Amino acid sequence: MFDNLKKLIDVKSIITLTLTAVFAVLSLKGVISPDQFLTIFTVIIGFYFGVQHEKKKGEANNDNQKL
């Protein structure tokens, strides 16, 4: 459990969660439209999970090369 918490405190995770909260508040206040929020949120989450996927893929390749 401590490892999962440590991973959550990663800088990319903090930025992703902060941006999501900020744009959600802006959308609820009517500063940006729900369509704009959806576009922004999709890009942020897509980038975050894309980076995580590439990171895990790179770690798997390194493990295979060590064998």
ChimeraX attribute file (.defattr): number of C-alpha atoms within 10 A of each C-alpha:
attribute: neighborCount
match mode: 1-to-1
recipient: residues
	/A:1	5
	/A:2	7
	/A:3	7
	/A:4	8
	/A:5	9
	/A:6	9
	/A:7	11
	/A:8	13
	/A:9	11
	/A:10	10
	/A:11	10
	/A:12	14
	/A:13	13
	/A:14	12
	/A:15	14
	/A:16	16
	/A:17	14
	/A:18	12
	/A:19	16
	/A:20	18
	/A:21	13
	/A:22	12
	/A:23	19
	/A:24	18
	/A:25	14
	/A:26	15
	/A:27	17
	/A:28	13
	/A:29	10
	/A:30	10
	/A:31	11
	/A:32	14
	/A:33	12
	/A:34	15
	/A:35	10
	/A:36	12
	/A:37	19
	/A:38	14
	/A:39	10
	/A:40	16
	/A:41	18
	/A:42	13
	/A:43	11
	/A:44	17
	/A:45	15
	/A:46	12
	/A:47	13
	/A:48	15
	/A:49	11
	/A:50	11
	/A:51	13
	/A:52	13
	/A:53	12
	/A:54	11
	/A:55	12
	/A:56	11
	/A:57	12
	/A:58	12
	/A:59	12
	/A:60	11
	/A:61	11
	/A:62	11
	/A:63	10
	/A:64	9
	/A:65	8
	/A:66	6
	/A:67	5
